[in-house]
Amino acid sequence: MRGAVVTGAGRGVGKLVAKMLVQRGYTVLVTDVDEATATATAAEIGAAARVLDVRDHEAVEAARDDIVARAGRLDVWVNNAGVLVTGPAWEQDAATRRLMIEVNTLGTINGTVAAIEAMRGHGGGHVVNIVSLAGITAVAGEAVYAASKHAAIGFSLSTLADLRMAGVRDVDISCICPDGIWTPMLYDKLDDPSAALSFSGTLLQPADIAAAVARVLDRPRPVVTVPKWRGALARFGDVFPRFGLRAIPLMVAQGRRNQRRSAR
Ligand SMILES: NC(=O)c1ccc[n+]([C@@H]2O[C@H](COP(=O)([O-])OP(=O)(O)OC[C@H]3O[C@@H](n4cnc5c(N)ncnc54)[C@H](O)[C@@H]3O)[C@@H](O)[C@H]2O)c1
């Protein structure tokens, strides 16, 4: 049997990723900090459920051991759990800033390390990290979130390099960096000017991300942006930050228009 774990899989992107993995024949462990959604999703898609707060590395290791006990091995680990609280960093309290860094960055580190321990020397595997375009470039209104996602990419690529330097070729790490996705993360942000950049492109659907994960499982890539052209734009803004910073007000205005249109 092939084993897979998805974090934050009770709803949104994680739910669709877990469903895709079940359809591909994996034995899937749906994990989430929210027990009710984890249980409901697992029952709906034909997977097992487990409560997991990705900030707790011992609990992450226990989830890893759980899937190995169920499936005999771990093939795929998807670090998907994430939180977004918008607003300038100086308007957020310390607990809010810490939450985003701990869930989005530390959670990804905890999951990746736990997964590597089970994959390395045991037939290999693939860690897929759901990051964001906010991991590539500046995002006004989402500064701490962007910091947490930049850190997740830096960690993922560096760890991939460490694996290769250690001669490990059968463990892959791929980062998926999507534009805004219509999930509960954005449902309450149609009136939020700080979230405008999340709406500045064409909103994706969770199934688009599940399809992107399926593609990297077939063909591992260190970083994949969804859609590609927005990724190219984000990267351009990152290489030329003065250009990127000047473009942000225009993109925020576009995002506000899209928010108002979606709210109708
Ligand atoms: N929605 C977007 O616009 C967007 C865009 C780019 C990237 N992303 C990323 O995609 C991923 C999935 O987000 P989503 O849009 O489905 O959001 P969502 O809010 O619908 O789902 C996030 C899930 O993570 C879970 N979670 C939160 N804290 C957790 C913790 N400490 N431990 C375990 N689980 C926890 C939540 O309970 C929820 O089920 C996140 O990493 C997010 O940052 C989202």
The ligand as an ORCA input file, in Angstrom:
! r2SCAN-3c Opt
* xyz 0 1
  N      -6.887     30.525     -0.222
  C      -5.904     31.185     -0.833
  O      -6.102     32.240     -1.460
  C      -4.494     30.637     -0.816
  C      -3.586     31.105     -1.770
  C      -2.299     30.606     -1.785
  C      -1.933     29.645     -0.869
  N      -2.843     29.200      0.054
  C      -2.399     28.189      1.005
  O      -3.124     27.004      0.770
  C      -3.178     26.244      1.981
  C      -4.597     25.807      2.234
  O      -5.371     26.946      2.509
  P      -6.923     27.058      2.177
  O      -7.091     28.140      1.207
  O      -7.499     25.719      1.882
  O      -7.431     27.625      3.591
  P      -8.522     27.104      4.610
  O      -8.528     28.126      5.684
  O      -9.783     26.771      3.922
  O      -7.900     25.741      5.153
  C      -6.795     25.709      6.017
  C      -6.887     24.476      6.885
  O      -5.748     24.475      7.768
  C      -6.215     24.087      9.046
  N      -5.307     24.583     10.092
  C      -5.166     25.840     10.565
  N      -4.265     25.856     11.561
  C      -3.801     24.590     11.701
  C      -2.845     23.976     12.562
  N      -2.207     24.668     13.509
  N      -2.610     22.650     12.413
  C      -3.268     21.924     11.475
  N      -4.206     22.449     10.651
  C      -4.454     23.768     10.764
  C      -7.602     24.703      9.166
  O      -8.371     24.082     10.190
  C      -8.148     24.470      7.757
  O      -8.802     23.218      7.661
  C      -2.592     27.147      3.081
  O      -1.249     26.803      3.333
  C      -2.670     28.521      2.458
  O      -1.731     29.402      3.010
  C      -4.119     29.656      0.090
*
